[in-house]
């Protein structure tokens, strides 16, 4: 069982790991050993996730989630299969924790009277400076 938050935990049978050959460092060994991990988690049919978290997870995960609702995480950062398994699980936990956070709604505010006055004064000052810098017309000479 993987513990995400106080209220959310994922059972081991909900996660499927597939081991594949990784590209990158490893020398000749990279062609023989399946050290990369492809972690699959069925978000759509998971009983561990509350509906609101599931919905936010769909929004956050982007192209990592398939059309069937399966979240796929590829971990090939390390040469070690054990380290890659841990890395994939950590990234899954991090993603679900991010989805579990409830973002505070932004309260729209209006600018204060003082700030409006300051802004208008600054605009007037800038306008007068620009007017002073304008070319003098031939009529004034």
The first five atom37 places (N, CA, C, CB, O) and aatype in JSON, in Angstrom:
{
  "aatype": [20, 20, 20, 20, 20, 20, 20, 20, 20, 20, 20, 20, 20, 20, 20, 20, 20, 20, 20, 20, 20, 20, 20, 20, 20, 20, 20, 20, 20, 20, 20, 20, 20, 20, 20, 20, 20, 20, 20, 20, 20, 20, 20, 20, 20, 20, 20, 20, 20, 20, 20, 20, 20, 20, 20, 20, 20, 20, 20, 20, 20, 20, 20, 20, 20, 20, 20, 20, 20, 20, 20, 20, 20, 20, 20, 20, 20, 20, 20, 20, 20, 20, 20, 20, 20, 20, 20, 20, 20, 20, 20, 20, 20, 20, 20, 20, 20, 20, 20, 20, 20, 20, 20, 20, 20, 20, 20, 20, 20, 20, 20, 20, 20, 20, 20, 20, 20, 20, 20, 20, 20, 20, 20, 20, 20, 20, 20, 20, 20, 20, 20, 20, 20, 20, 20, 20, 20, 20, 20, 20, 20],
  "atom_mask": [
    [1, 1, 1, 1, 1],
    [1, 1, 1, 1, 1],
    [1, 1, 1, 1, 1],
    [1, 1, 1, 1, 1],
    [1, 1, 1, 1, 1],
    [1, 1, 1, 1, 1],
    [1, 1, 1, 1, 1],
    [1, 1, 1, 1, 1],
    [1, 1, 1, 1, 1],
    [1, 1, 1, 1, 1],
    [1, 1, 1, 1, 1],
    [1, 1, 1, 1, 1],
    [1, 1, 1, 1, 1],
    [1, 1, 1, 1, 1],
    [1, 1, 1, 1, 1],
    [1, 1, 1, 1, 1],
    [1, 1, 1, 1, 1],
    [1, 1, 1, 1, 1],
    [1, 1, 1, 1, 1],
    [1, 1, 1, 1, 1],
    [1, 1, 1, 1, 1],
    [1, 1, 1, 1, 1],
    [1, 1, 1, 1, 1],
    [1, 1, 1, 1, 1],
    [1, 1, 1, 1, 1],
    [1, 1, 1, 1, 1],
    [1, 1, 1, 1, 1],
    [1, 1, 1, 1, 1],
    [1, 1, 1, 1, 1],
    [1, 1, 1, 1, 1],
    [1, 1, 1, 1, 1],
    [1, 1, 1, 1, 1],
    [1, 1, 1, 1, 1],
    [1, 1, 1, 1, 1],
    [1, 1, 1, 1, 1],
    [1, 1, 1, 1, 1],
    [1, 1, 1, 1, 1],
    [1, 1, 1, 1, 1],
    [1, 1, 1, 1, 1],
    [1, 1, 1, 1, 1],
    [1, 1, 1, 1, 1],
    [1, 1, 1, 1, 1],
    [1, 1, 1, 1, 1],
    [1, 1, 1, 1, 1],
    [1, 1, 1, 1, 1],
    [1, 1, 1, 1, 1],
    [1, 1, 1, 1, 1],
    [1, 1, 1, 1, 1],
    [1, 1, 1, 1, 1],
    [1, 1, 1, 1, 1],
    [1, 1, 1, 1, 1],
    [1, 1, 1, 1, 1],
    [1, 1, 1, 1, 1],
    [1, 1, 1, 1, 1],
    [1, 1, 1, 1, 1],
    [1, 1, 1, 1, 1],
    [1, 1, 1, 1, 1],
    [1, 1, 1, 1, 1],
    [1, 1, 1, 1, 1],
    [1, 1, 1, 1, 1],
    [1, 1, 1, 1, 1],
    [1, 1, 1, 1, 1],
    [1, 1, 1, 1, 1],
    [1, 1, 1, 1, 1],
    [1, 1, 1, 1, 1],
    [1, 1, 1, 1, 1],
    [1, 1, 1, 1, 1],
    [1, 1, 1, 1, 1],
    [1, 1, 1, 1, 1],
    [1, 1, 1, 1, 1],
    [1, 1, 1, 1, 1],
    [1, 1, 1, 1, 1],
    [1, 1, 1, 1, 1],
    [1, 1, 1, 1, 1],
    [1, 1, 1, 1, 1],
    [1, 1, 1, 1, 1],
    [1, 1, 1, 1, 1],
    [1, 1, 1, 1, 1],
    [1, 1, 1, 1, 1],
    [1, 1, 1, 1, 1],
    [1, 1, 1, 1, 1],
    [1, 1, 1, 1, 1],
    [1, 1, 1, 1, 1],
    [1, 1, 1, 1, 1],
    [1, 1, 1, 1, 1],
    [1, 1, 1, 1, 1],
    [1, 1, 1, 1, 1],
    [1, 1, 1, 1, 1],
    [1, 1, 1, 1, 1],
    [1, 1, 1, 1, 1],
    [1, 1, 1, 1, 1],
    [1, 1, 1, 1, 1],
    [1, 1, 1, 1, 1],
    [1, 1, 1, 1, 1],
    [1, 1, 1, 1, 1],
    [1, 1, 1, 1, 1],
    [1, 1, 1, 1, 1],
    [1, 1, 1, 1, 1],
    [1, 1, 1, 1, 1],
    [1, 1, 1, 1, 1],
    [1, 1, 1, 1, 1],
    [1, 1, 1, 1, 1],
    [1, 1, 1, 1, 1],
    [1, 1, 1, 1, 1],
    [1, 1, 1, 1, 1],
    [1, 1, 1, 1, 1],
    [1, 1, 1, 1, 1],
    [1, 1, 1, 1, 1],
    [1, 1, 1, 1, 1],
    [1, 1, 1, 1, 1],
    [1, 1, 1, 1, 1],
    [1, 1, 1, 1, 1],
    [1, 1, 1, 1, 1],
    [1, 1, 1, 1, 1],
    [1, 1, 1, 1, 1],
    [1, 1, 1, 1, 1],
    [1, 1, 1, 1, 1],
    [1, 1, 1, 1, 1],
    [1, 1, 1, 1, 1],
    [1, 1, 1, 1, 1],
    [1, 1, 1, 1, 1],
    [1, 1, 1, 1, 1],
    [1, 1, 1, 1, 1],
    [1, 1, 1, 1, 1],
    [1, 1, 1, 1, 1],
    [1, 1, 1, 1, 1],
    [1, 1, 1, 1, 1],
    [1, 1, 1, 1, 1],
    [1, 1, 1, 1, 1],
    [1, 1, 1, 1, 1],
    [1, 1, 1, 1, 1],
    [1, 1, 1, 1, 1],
    [1, 1, 1, 1, 1],
    [1, 1, 1, 1, 1],
    [1, 1, 1, 1, 1],
    [1, 1, 1, 1, 1],
    [1, 1, 1, 1, 1],
    [1, 1, 1, 1, 1],
    [1, 1, 1, 1, 1],
    [1, 1, 1, 1, 1],
    [1, 1, 1, 1, 1]
  ],
  "atom_positions": [
    [[0.84, -1.18, 0.0], [0.0, 0.0, 0.0], [0.89, 1.24, 0.0], [-0.96, 0.0, 1.22], [1.87, 1.33, 0.73]],
    [[0.51, 2.2, -0.83], [1.25, 3.46, -0.93], [0.39, 4.55, -0.3], [1.62, 3.81, -2.43], [-0.75, 4.78, -0.71]],
    [[0.96, 5.21, 0.7], [0.23, 6.27, 1.39], [0.49, 7.6, 0.7], [0.64, 6.34, 2.88], [1.64, 8.02, 0.54]],
    [[-0.6, 8.28, 0.28], [-0.48, 9.56, -0.42], [-0.69, 10.7, 0.56], [-1.51, 9.64, -1.59], [0.2, 11.54, 0.75]],
    [[-1.86, 10.74, 1.18], [-2.17, 11.73, 2.22], [-2.78, 10.97, 3.4], [-3.15, 12.84, 1.69], [-2.78, 9.74, 3.41]],
    [[-3.29, 11.69, 4.38], [-3.92, 11.05, 5.53], [-5.14, 10.24, 5.12], [-4.31, 12.1, 6.57], [-5.43, 9.19, 5.7]],
    [[-5.86, 10.73, 4.12], [-7.11, 10.09, 3.72], [-6.99, 9.23, 2.45], [-8.15, 11.14, 3.5], [-7.85, 8.4, 2.18]],
    [[-5.94, 9.43, 1.69], [-5.79, 8.72, 0.41], [-4.6, 7.77, 0.47], [-5.62, 9.73, -0.75], [-3.49, 8.17, 0.8]],
    [[-4.86, 6.51, 0.13], [-3.79, 5.53, -0.03], [-4.18, 4.6, -1.17], [-3.54, 4.74, 1.29], [-5.35, 4.31, -1.38]],
    [[-3.17, 4.12, -1.89], [-3.4, 3.29, -3.07], [-2.95, 1.87, -2.75], [-2.64, 3.84, -4.31], [-1.87, 1.65, -2.2]],
    [[-3.79, 0.92, -3.1], [-3.45, -0.49, -2.9], [-2.43, -0.92, -3.96], [-4.74, -1.39, -2.99], [-2.39, -0.37, -5.07]],
    [[-1.61, -1.89, -3.61], [-0.56, -2.36, -4.52], [-1.13, -2.98, -5.79], [0.33, -3.36, -3.82], [-0.53, -2.87, -6.86]],
    [[-2.29, -3.63, -5.69], [-2.86, -4.3, -6.87], [-3.39, -3.32, -7.91], [-3.98, -5.24, -6.44], [-3.67, -3.71, -9.04]],
    [[-3.52, -2.02, -7.54], [-4.0, -1.01, -8.48], [-2.88, -0.49, -9.38], [-4.63, 0.15, -7.73], [-3.14, 0.15, -10.4]],
    [[-1.64, -0.78, -9.0], [-0.48, -0.3, -9.75], [0.16, -1.48, -10.49], [0.56, 0.38, -8.81], [0.4, -2.53, -9.91]],
    [[0.41, -1.28, -11.75], [1.08, -2.32, -12.55], [2.41, -1.75, -13.04], [0.17, -2.78, -13.76], [2.47, -0.64, -13.58]],
    [[3.46, -2.53, -12.84], [4.79, -2.12, -13.29], [5.25, -3.04, -14.4], [5.79, -2.13, -12.11], [5.13, -4.27, -14.32]],
    [[5.78, -2.42, -15.44], [6.32, -3.19, -16.56], [7.76, -2.73, -16.72], [5.48, -2.98, -17.9], [8.06, -1.54, -16.67]],
    [[8.65, -3.68, -16.91], [10.07, -3.35, -17.02], [10.49, -3.43, -18.48], [10.92, -4.3, -16.15], [10.25, -4.42, -19.17]],
    [[11.14, -2.35, -18.93], [11.55, -2.25, -20.32], [13.02, -1.86, -20.4], [10.68, -1.22, -21.09], [13.6, -1.39, -19.41]],
    [[13.61, -2.04, -21.56], [15.0, -1.64, -21.72], [15.08, -0.13, -21.84], [15.62, -2.31, -22.96], [14.34, 0.5, -22.59]],
    [[15.99, 0.44, -21.09], [16.16, 1.89, -21.08], [17.23, 2.29, -22.06], [16.52, 2.39, -19.68], [18.17, 1.54, -22.32]],
    [[17.08, 3.47, -22.61], [18.15, 4.04, -23.43], [19.04, 4.83, -22.5], [17.59, 4.93, -24.59], [18.72, 5.02, -21.33]],
    [[20.15, 5.29, -23.0], [21.01, 6.13, -22.19], [22.17, 5.38, -21.58], [20.21, 6.78, -21.1], [22.58, 4.35, -22.12]],
    [[22.71, 5.87, -20.44], [23.93, 5.31, -19.89], [23.74, 3.88, -19.4], [24.41, 6.17, -18.76], [22.64, 3.49, -19.0]],
    [[24.82, 3.1, -19.43], [24.77, 1.73, -18.98], [25.71, 0.84, -19.77], [23.36, 1.21, -19.07], [25.89, -0.33, -19.43]],
    [[26.29, 1.37, -20.79], [27.25, 0.62, -21.59], [26.61, -0.57, -22.29], [28.4, 0.13, -20.72], [25.47, -0.46, -22.76]],
    [[27.31, -1.68, -22.35], [26.78, -2.87, -23.0], [25.63, -3.46, -22.21], [27.88, -3.9, -23.18], [24.77, -4.15, -22.76]],
    [[25.62, -3.19, -20.93], [24.59, -3.72, -20.04], [23.2, -3.22, -20.4], [24.91, -3.36, -18.61], [22.22, -3.91, -20.14]],
    [[23.11, -2.04, -20.99], [21.82, -1.42, -21.27], [21.01, -2.25, -22.28], [22.02, 0.0, -21.81], [19.78, -2.18, -22.28]],
    [[21.69, -3.02, -23.12], [21.0, -3.83, -24.11], [20.52, -5.17, -23.55], [21.91, -4.07, -25.28], [19.75, -5.88, -24.2]],
    [[20.98, -5.52, -22.36], [20.64, -6.82, -21.78], [19.63, -6.74, -20.65], [21.88, -7.49, -21.28], [18.84, -7.67, -20.45]],
    [[19.64, -5.64, -19.9], [18.85, -5.56, -18.68], [17.68, -4.58, -18.87], [19.73, -5.12, -17.49], [17.85, -3.49, -19.41]],
    [[16.52, -5.01, -18.41], [15.33, -4.14, -18.47], [15.27, -3.33, -17.18], [14.0, -4.98, -18.67], [14.61, -3.73, -16.22]],
    [[15.96, -2.2, -17.17], [16.06, -1.42, -15.94], [15.04, -0.27, -15.87], [17.45, -0.86, -15.81], [14.79, 0.26, -14.79]],
    [[14.47, 0.11, -16.99], [13.48, 1.18, -16.99], [12.13, 0.63, -16.53], [13.35, 1.83, -18.4], [11.81, -0.54, -16.76]],
    [[11.35, 1.48, -15.88], [10.06, 1.06, -15.34], [8.96, 1.89, -15.98], [10.02, 1.21, -13.8], [9.06, 3.11, -16.1]],
    [[7.91, 1.19, -16.39], [6.71, 1.87, -16.9], [5.6, 1.55, -15.91], [6.34, 1.41, -18.38], [5.08, 0.43, -15.88]],
    [[5.23, 2.53, -15.1], [4.21, 2.36, -14.07], [2.86, 2.75, -14.65], [4.54, 3.19, -12.81], [2.73, 3.81, -15.26]],
    [[1.87, 1.89, -14.44], [0.52, 2.16, -14.94], [-0.45, 2.18, -13.77], [0.08, 1.11, -16.0], [-0.46, 1.26, -12.95]],
    [[-1.26, 3.23, -13.72], [-2.26, 3.38, -12.66], [-3.58, 3.77, -13.3], [-1.81, 4.44, -11.59], [-3.66, 4.79, -13.99]],
    [[-4.6, 2.97, -13.09], [-5.92, 3.2, -13.68], [-6.66, 4.25, -12.85], [-6.73, 1.88, -13.77], [-7.3, 3.92, -11.85]],
    [[-6.58, 5.47, -13.28], [-7.2, 6.59, -12.56], [-8.72, 6.5, -12.66], [-6.7, 7.94, -13.11], [-9.43, 6.75, -11.69]],
    [[-9.19, 6.15, -13.83], [-10.63, 6.14, -14.09], [-11.39, 5.15, -13.2], [-10.88, 5.8, -15.55], [-12.48, 5.46, -12.72]],
    [[-10.82, 3.97, -12.99], [-11.51, 2.92, -12.24], [-10.95, 2.7, -10.84], [-11.44, 1.64, -13.0], [-11.29, 1.7, -10.2]],
    [[-10.12, 3.6, -10.35], [-9.52, 3.43, -9.03], [-10.54, 3.73, -7.94], [-8.29, 4.34, -8.88], [-11.22, 4.76, -7.97]],
    [[-10.64, 2.82, -6.98], [-11.56, 3.03, -5.85], [-10.9, 3.84, -4.74], [-12.04, 1.68, -5.3], [-11.57, 4.28, -3.81]],
    [[-9.59, 4.03, -4.83], [-8.84, 4.73, -3.78], [-8.96, 6.25, -3.86], [-7.4, 4.35, -3.85], [-8.75, 6.94, -2.87]],
    [[-9.28, 6.76, -5.05], [-9.29, 8.21, -5.24], [-10.7, 8.79, -5.09], [-8.72, 8.57, -6.61], [-11.65, 8.25, -5.66]],
    [[-10.83, 9.87, -4.34], [-12.11, 10.59, -4.31], [-12.37, 11.24, -5.68], [-12.11, 11.66, -3.19], [-11.43, 11.49, -6.44]],
    [[-13.63, 11.51, -5.99], [-14.0, 12.03, -7.3], [-13.33, 13.36, -7.63], [-15.49, 12.19, -7.39], [-12.88, 13.56, -8.76]],
    [[-13.26, 14.27, -6.65], [-12.66, 15.58, -6.92], [-11.16, 15.45, -7.22], [-12.87, 16.52, -5.72], [-10.64, 16.16, -8.08]],
    [[-10.47, 14.56, -6.52], [-9.04, 14.34, -6.76], [-8.85, 13.7, -8.13], [-8.42, 13.44, -5.64], [-7.93, 14.07, -8.87]],
    [[-9.71, 12.75, -8.48], [-9.63, 12.09, -9.78], [-9.78, 13.11, -10.9], [-10.72, 11.0, -9.91], [-9.04, 13.07, -11.89]],
    [[-10.73, 14.02, -10.74], [-10.98, 15.04, -11.76], [-9.76, 15.96, -11.93], [-12.23, 15.88, -11.39], [-9.36, 16.26, -13.05]],
    [[-9.18, 16.4, -10.81], [-8.01, 17.27, -10.88], [-6.79, 16.52, -11.43], [-7.69, 17.84, -9.49], [-5.95, 17.11, -12.11]],
    [[-6.69, 15.23, -11.13], [-5.58, 14.42, -11.63], [-5.65, 14.3, -13.15], [-5.59, 13.02, -10.99], [-4.62, 14.32, -13.82]],
    [[-6.86, 14.18, -13.69], [-7.03, 14.16, -15.15], [-6.55, 15.47, -15.76], [-8.5, 13.9, -15.52], [-5.93, 15.47, -16.83]],
    [[-6.83, 16.59, -15.09], [-6.44, 17.9, -15.6], [-4.92, 18.09, -15.52], [-7.15, 19.02, -14.83], [-4.31, 18.6, -16.46]],
    [[-4.33, 17.69, -14.42], [-2.9, 17.92, -14.17], [-2.02, 17.04, -15.06], [-2.57, 17.66, -12.71], [-1.01, 17.5, -15.59]],
    [[-2.41, 15.77, -15.23], [-1.51, 14.79, -15.85], [-1.27, 14.99, -17.33], [-2.04, 13.44, -15.64], [-0.27, 14.5, -17.85]],
    [[-2.15, 15.68, -18.03], [-1.92, 16.02, -19.43], [-1.74, 14.81, -20.32], [-0.72, 16.89, -19.54], [-2.6, 13.94, -20.36]],
    [[-0.61, 14.76, -21.05], [-0.41, 13.68, -22.02], [0.08, 12.39, -21.39], [0.58, 14.13, -23.07], [0.26, 11.39, -22.09]],
    [[0.3, 12.38, -20.09], [0.71, 11.14, -19.41], [-0.46, 10.2, -19.18], [1.36, 11.47, -18.07], [-0.27, 9.04, -18.81]],
    [[-1.68, 10.68, -19.41], [-2.86, 9.85, -19.2], [-3.44, 9.44, -20.55], [-3.93, 10.59, -18.35], [-3.56, 10.27, -21.46]],
    [[-3.79, 8.17, -20.67], [-4.3, 7.67, -21.95], [-5.79, 7.95, -22.07], [-4.03, 6.16, -22.08], [-6.43, 8.42, -21.12]],
    [[-6.35, 7.66, -23.23], [-7.77, 7.91, -23.46], [-8.63, 6.95, -22.62], [-8.11, 7.75, -24.96], [-9.8, 7.24, -22.37]],
    [[-8.06, 5.82, -22.2], [-8.8, 4.87, -21.34], [-8.75, 5.27, -19.87], [-8.22, 3.46, -21.5], [-9.38, 4.62, -19.04]],
    [[-8.03, 6.33, -19.54], [-7.94, 6.8, -18.16], [-6.82, 6.16, -17.38], [-9.23, 6.54, -17.46], [-6.88, 6.09, -16.15]],
    [[-5.79, 5.68, -18.06], [-4.67, 5.04, -17.39], [-3.48, 6.0, -17.39], [-4.3, 3.69, -18.08], [-3.03, 6.46, -18.44]],
    [[-2.98, 6.28, -16.2], [-1.82, 7.16, -16.03], [-0.56, 6.34, -16.23], [-1.83, 7.84, -14.61], [-0.37, 5.31, -15.58]],
    [[0.32, 6.78, -17.14], [1.55, 6.06, -17.44], [2.74, 6.93, -17.07], [1.61, 5.65, -18.95], [2.89, 8.05, -17.56]],
    [[3.58, 6.39, -16.19], [4.79, 7.11, -15.77], [5.99, 6.27, -16.18], [4.79, 7.39, -14.23], [6.12, 5.12, -15.76]],
    [[6.86, 6.85, -16.99], [8.09, 6.18, -17.41], [9.25, 6.67, -16.56], [8.38, 6.43, -18.92], [9.5, 7.87, -16.47]],
    [[9.95, 5.73, -15.93], [11.1, 6.08, -15.09], [12.33, 5.38, -15.65], [10.86, 5.7, -13.6], [12.43, 4.16, -15.6]],
    [[13.26, 6.16, -16.17], [14.5, 5.6, -16.71], [15.68, 6.48, -16.35], [14.4, 5.43, -18.24], [16.68, 6.52, -17.06]],
    [[15.54, 7.18, -15.24], [16.56, 8.13, -14.8], [17.84, 7.43, -14.32], [16.0, 8.99, -13.68], [18.94, 7.95, -14.51]],
    [[17.68, 6.25, -13.71], [18.83, 5.55, -13.11], [19.16, 4.28, -13.88], [18.54, 5.21, -11.64], [18.36, 3.82, -14.7]],
    [[20.34, 3.72, -13.61], [20.74, 2.46, -14.23], [20.13, 1.27, -13.48], [22.27, 2.34, -14.26], [20.06, 0.16, -14.01]],
    [[19.71, 1.52, -12.27], [19.2, 0.49, -11.38], [17.69, 0.34, -11.5], [19.56, 0.81, -9.94], [16.97, 1.34, -11.49]],
    [[17.19, -0.88, -11.62], [15.75, -1.1, -11.71], [15.07, -0.71, -10.4], [15.46, -2.56, -12.05], [13.96, -0.16, -10.42]],
    [[15.69, -0.99, -9.28], [15.11, -0.68, -7.97], [14.94, 0.83, -7.8], [15.99, -1.26, -6.83], [13.9, 1.3, -7.33]],
    [[15.98, 1.57, -8.19], [15.91, 3.04, -8.07], [14.83, 3.6, -9.0], [17.28, 3.67, -8.41], [14.12, 4.52, -8.63]],
    [[14.71, 3.03, -10.2], [13.68, 3.49, -11.15], [12.28, 3.17, -10.64], [13.9, 2.84, -12.51], [11.36, 3.95, -10.86]],
    [[12.11, 2.03, -9.98], [10.8, 1.68, -9.39], [10.43, 2.71, -8.33], [10.83, 0.25, -8.78], [9.29, 3.18, -8.29]],
    [[11.38, 3.04, -7.48], [11.12, 4.03, -6.42], [10.84, 5.4, -7.03], [12.32, 4.11, -5.45], [9.95, 6.12, -6.56]],
    [[11.59, 5.76, -8.05], [11.4, 7.05, -8.72], [9.99, 7.15, -9.33], [12.47, 7.24, -9.82], [9.33, 8.18, -9.2]],
    [[9.54, 6.08, -9.98], [8.21, 6.08, -10.59], [7.13, 6.2, -9.52], [7.99, 4.79, -11.42], [6.17, 6.95, -9.68]],
    [[7.28, 5.45, -8.43], [6.3, 5.51, -7.34], [6.29, 6.9, -6.7], [6.62, 4.44, -6.27], [5.22, 7.43, -6.38]],
    [[7.47, 7.48, -6.51], [7.55, 8.83, -5.93], [6.86, 9.86, -6.81], [9.01, 9.23, -5.71], [6.17, 10.76, -6.32]],
    [[7.05, 9.72, -8.13], [6.41, 10.67, -9.05], [4.9, 10.51, -9.06], [6.96, 10.48, -10.47], [4.17, 11.5, -9.19]],
    [[4.41, 9.28, -8.92], [2.98, 9.03, -8.83], [2.41, 9.68, -7.57], [2.68, 7.52, -8.84], [1.38, 10.35, -7.62]],
    [[3.09, 9.47, -6.45], [2.65, 10.06, -5.17], [2.63, 11.58, -5.27], [3.59, 9.61, -4.01], [1.67, 12.22, -4.84]],
    [[3.68, 12.15, -5.84], [3.78, 13.6, -5.99], [2.63, 14.16, -6.84], [5.13, 13.98, -6.61], [2.05, 15.2, -6.52]],
    [[2.32, 13.46, -7.91], [1.25, 13.89, -8.82], [-0.11, 13.84, -8.13], [1.24, 13.01, -10.08], [-0.92, 14.75, -8.28]],
    [[-0.36, 12.77, -7.38], [-1.65, 12.64, -6.69], [-1.75, 13.64, -5.54], [-1.84, 11.2, -6.16], [-2.83, 14.18, -5.28]],
    [[-0.64, 13.89, -4.86], [-0.64, 14.9, -3.79], [-0.97, 16.28, -4.35], [0.72, 14.94, -3.07], [-1.7, 17.06, -3.74]],
    [[-0.42, 16.58, -5.51], [-0.69, 17.85, -6.17], [-2.17, 17.97, -6.53], [0.18, 18.0, -7.45], [-2.78, 19.03, -6.4]],
    [[-2.75, 16.84, -6.98], [-4.17, 16.83, -7.33], [-5.06, 16.91, -6.1], [-4.5, 15.57, -8.13], [-6.19, 17.39, -6.17]],
    [[-4.55, 16.44, -4.96], [-5.34, 16.44, -3.72], [-5.41, 17.82, -3.08], [-4.76, 15.45, -2.74], [-6.29, 18.09, -2.26]],
    [[-4.48, 18.7, -3.44], [-4.49, 20.07, -2.89], [-5.68, 20.83, -3.45], [-3.17, 20.82, -3.22], [-5.92, 20.83, -4.65]],
    [[-6.42, 21.46, -2.56], [-7.55, 22.27, -3.0], [-7.06, 23.71, -3.1], [-8.77, 22.14, -2.01], [-6.68, 24.33, -2.1]],
    [[-7.08, 24.21, -4.31], [-6.6, 25.57, -4.52], [-7.64, 26.57, -4.04], [-6.28, 25.82, -6.01], [-8.84, 26.39, -4.23]],
    [[-7.14, 27.61, -3.4], [-8.02, 28.65, -2.91], [-8.55, 29.47, -4.08], [-7.31, 29.55, -1.9], [-7.8, 29.82, -4.99]],
    [[-9.82, 29.78, -4.04], [-10.4, 30.6, -5.11], [-9.88, 32.02, -4.97], [-11.95, 30.58, -5.07], [-9.75, 32.54, -3.86]],
    [[-9.59, 32.64, -6.08], [-9.1, 34.01, -6.07], [-10.28, 34.95, -5.87], [-8.34, 34.35, -7.38], [-11.29, 34.86, -6.57]],
    [[-10.14, 35.84, -4.9], [-11.18, 36.83, -4.65], [-10.81, 38.09, -5.43], [-11.32, 37.13, -3.12], [-9.75, 38.68, -5.22]],
    [[-11.69, 38.48, -6.31], [-11.42, 39.65, -7.14], [-11.57, 40.91, -6.29], [-12.37, 39.7, -8.37], [-12.56, 41.08, -5.59]],
    [[-10.58, 41.77, -6.36], [-10.62, 43.01, -5.59], [-10.6, 44.21, -6.53], [-9.44, 43.09, -4.6], [-10.18, 44.1, -7.69]],
    [[-11.05, 45.33, -6.03], [-11.0, 46.56, -6.83], [-9.88, 47.44, -6.3], [-12.37, 47.32, -6.79], [-9.58, 47.41, -5.1]],
    [[-9.26, 48.21, -7.17], [-8.18, 49.08, -6.7], [-8.72, 50.16, -5.76], [-7.46, 49.73, -7.89], [-9.84, 50.65, -5.93]],
    [[-7.92, 50.51, -4.77], [-8.36, 51.52, -3.81], [-8.41, 52.9, -4.47], [-7.42, 51.55, -2.58], [-7.83, 53.11, -5.53]],
    [[-9.11, 53.81, -3.85], [-9.25, 55.17, -4.39], [-7.88, 55.84, -4.49], [-10.2, 56.03, -3.49], [-7.56, 56.49, -5.48]],
    [[-7.08, 55.65, -3.45], [-5.74, 56.23, -3.43], [-4.88, 55.73, -4.59], [-5.05, 55.92, -2.11], [-4.18, 56.52, -5.23]],
    [[-4.93, 54.43, -4.86], [-4.12, 53.88, -5.94], [-4.61, 54.38, -7.3], [-4.14, 52.33, -5.91], [-3.81, 54.61, -8.21]],
    [[-5.93, 54.56, -7.44], [-6.46, 55.12, -8.69], [-5.97, 56.53, -8.91], [-8.0, 55.09, -8.68], [-5.57, 56.89, -10.01]],
    [[-6.01, 57.35, -7.85], [-5.56, 58.74, -7.94], [-4.07, 58.8, -8.32], [-5.81, 59.49, -6.6], [-3.67, 59.58, -9.18]],
    [[-3.26, 57.95, -7.66], [-1.83, 57.9, -7.95], [-1.58, 57.54, -9.41], [-1.12, 56.9, -7.03], [-0.74, 58.15, -10.08]],
    [[-2.31, 56.55, -9.91], [-2.15, 56.11, -11.3], [-2.49, 57.24, -12.26], [-3.03, 54.88, -11.58], [-1.75, 57.47, -13.22]],
    [[-3.6, 57.94, -12.01], [-4.01, 59.03, -12.9], [-3.02, 60.19, -12.86], [-5.4, 59.52, -12.52], [-2.74, 60.82, -13.88]],
    [[-2.49, 60.48, -11.67], [-1.48, 61.54, -11.53], [-0.23, 61.2, -12.32], [-1.13, 61.77, -10.04], [0.33, 62.05, -13.01]],
    [[0.2, 59.95, -12.22], [1.39, 59.51, -12.96], [1.15, 59.64, -14.46], [1.76, 58.05, -12.59], [2.05, 60.05, -15.2]],
    [[-0.05, 59.29, -14.91], [-0.38, 59.41, -16.33], [-0.34, 60.87, -16.78], [-1.77, 58.8, -16.61], [0.15, 61.19, -17.86]],
    [[-0.87, 61.76, -15.93], [-0.86, 63.19, -16.27], [0.57, 63.72, -16.37], [-1.65, 64.0, -15.23], [0.92, 64.45, -17.29]],
    [[1.4, 63.33, -15.37], [2.79, 63.77, -15.37], [3.51, 63.3, -16.63], [3.51, 63.24, -14.12], [4.23, 64.07, -17.26]],
    [[3.31, 62.06, -16.97], [3.94, 61.49, -18.16], [3.46, 62.2, -19.42], [3.66, 59.98, -18.26], [4.24, 62.45, -20.34]],
    [[2.19, 62.53, -19.45], [1.61, 63.22, -20.59], [2.22, 64.61, -20.77], [0.09, 63.34, -20.43], [2.54, 65.01, -21.89]],
    [[2.39, 65.33, -19.67], [2.97, 66.67, -19.78], [4.43, 66.61, -20.25], [2.88, 67.41, -18.43], [4.88, 67.44, -21.04]],
    [[5.16, 65.61, -19.74], [6.55, 65.45, -20.18], [6.61, 65.19, -21.68], [7.24, 64.29, -19.41], [7.45, 65.77, -22.37]],
    [[5.73, 64.34, -22.18], [5.72, 64.04, -23.61], [5.3, 65.24, -24.44], [4.8, 62.86, -23.9], [5.82, 65.45, -25.54]],
    [[4.37, 66.04, -23.92], [3.95, 67.24, -24.63], [5.09, 68.25, -24.73], [2.74, 67.87, -23.93], [5.24, 68.92, -25.75]],
    [[5.87, 68.35, -23.68], [7.0, 69.27, -23.68], [8.04, 68.86, -24.72], [7.65, 69.34, -22.28], [8.67, 69.7, -25.37]],
    [[8.22, 67.54, -24.88], [9.23, 67.01, -25.8], [8.82, 67.08, -27.26], [9.55, 65.59, -25.44], [9.65, 66.87, -28.14]],
    [[7.57, 67.35, -27.54], [7.09, 67.37, -28.93], [7.81, 68.44, -29.73], [5.57, 67.62, -28.98], [8.29, 69.43, -29.19]],
    [[7.88, 68.23, -31.05], [8.52, 69.21, -31.92], [7.68, 70.48, -31.92], [8.69, 68.66, -33.36], [6.45, 70.43, -31.89]],
    [[8.36, 71.59, -31.96], [7.65, 72.87, -31.99], [7.21, 73.12, -33.42], [8.53, 74.04, -31.45], [7.99, 72.96, -34.35]],
    [[5.95, 73.53, -33.59], [5.43, 73.77, -34.93], [6.01, 75.1, -35.45], [3.87, 73.79, -34.93], [6.39, 75.94, -34.64]],
    [[6.08, 75.33, -36.77], [6.65, 76.55, -37.35], [5.83, 77.8, -37.0], [6.76, 76.41, -38.87], [6.36, 78.91, -37.07]],
    [[4.58, 77.67, -36.63], [3.72, 78.82, -36.29], [4.21, 79.53, -35.04], [2.28, 78.37, -36.08], [4.01, 80.74, -34.92]],
    [[4.84, 78.84, -34.13], [5.24, 79.44, -32.86], [6.54, 80.22, -32.96], [5.37, 78.36, -31.81], [6.91, 80.86, -31.98]],
    [[7.23, 80.2, -34.06], [8.51, 80.9, -34.15], [8.4, 82.32, -34.55], [9.39, 80.23, -35.09], [9.41, 83.01, -34.66]]
  ]
}
